[in-house]
């Protein structure tokens, strides 16, 4: 991609619009997506040299259009199109361009593309990859680097996802009202998945890696701009902003995790917090209420508190109770137990955690012993805390988390004179 | 989720006869199967890495001496019954899928074309994003 970030931002913003025009014109999403990528590469090469065209969007559509003509003339593409036409619903006029339709019709298909790329027929990993490429305008190489897999693997994943769309005959249009809520939930879920993937990197910022959390926020901004009245999409954007606001304070110099309690709150991003708070405050009274809004409200309470002690724990506890009614899960129950401990003391929290001890969805995972360890530590029961921290460290699949839990155990062991520290720190 | 699949061969031929006693056709079939595994993982978009490793005669154990110089011990190891013959790193959607892939690799053909049913260890790679702590 180009080295000029302004050109890069413009290209990535225009990518889904160009793709929408080409898909409508030719009725072949998979080929249009390839043509769009080629037009982006051409622009990234030529614009920095020749300067920005008067109509960048039109320029990209023209180049993509010419490439599509070449593709469609190809034997393979013609066969593909025949298949498509044969399978197409006869009364579906989606792909037939109107006679007076300008090539550069001012139409933004970004939302249609989001629905298509996040379709429940696709596996989550495929939906993530396709969304980043078709809607985010990222190259296969960039996506592969971001997700730490070889480029050939990512290319295969994207091409399989496109084949799946082609063979399922998924239509290029906004879903019917009857299924819209469910499909929108799938879109939000994929965007949130991209966001959480962005927190995997532990080795500090790799300049060659795309910032996935930032990319997820950018795409969710697009979703929110297209559906400003949708309260859950606003809630999702708020949740991302309020979580990302803490990212600078979340890890220490060697990538070690710093707990919310110990974070330097002056390093939180005040602008992101303000924007997130405004969004969630605006969405909540509008309704309908949804889990992302409630999680955003909880994140807002954390972000607005000057310290752990000054946090509005009763309000957070009340919100977790609301969240349990909306979207019950063992993880929500676990967080509610921790909030209850902050309000009523560790014994109450531990009793609530005991009720989750037999939940098969938490069995063998680290969350329950980690939460128990924190509450035992709070209660001053060091030996139990050490045992639970170690049990949690042995079960997590996250390296920074494992180191954090091991360190907590080690610190308590030194205080209690039990020097046998678990040997799970690799570096 | 990324998983490392470790393929163990037995040194003493406890599980199945040592590969250097197989016929060329049997070895060929085994190699062809491994190529097939790699092809399938690539096609499904789950391939991250995979390599065959040198036999136990080539393995060296290295420790640093007090002055930091390498102290090298040669294999094969008197104590071990099996050695690491190869590994894959896969990126798949679920732990169940990782187990499914391991079971498929375990059916690699051996003497007489029969499945070896060799043990495949499935190790989760520490690649999960950390949660808020």
Interface residues (C-beta under 8 A of the other chain):
Chain A: X123 X124 X125 X126 X147 X148 X149 X150 X152 X153 X154 X156 X157 X160 X196 X197 X198 X199 X200 X202 X243 X250 X257 X259 X260 X367 X370 X396 X397 X398 X399 X400 X401 X402 X404
Chain B: X1 X2 X42 X43 X44 X45 X46 X47 X48 X49 X91 X93 X124 X125 X126 X127 X128 X129 X130 X131 X132 X133
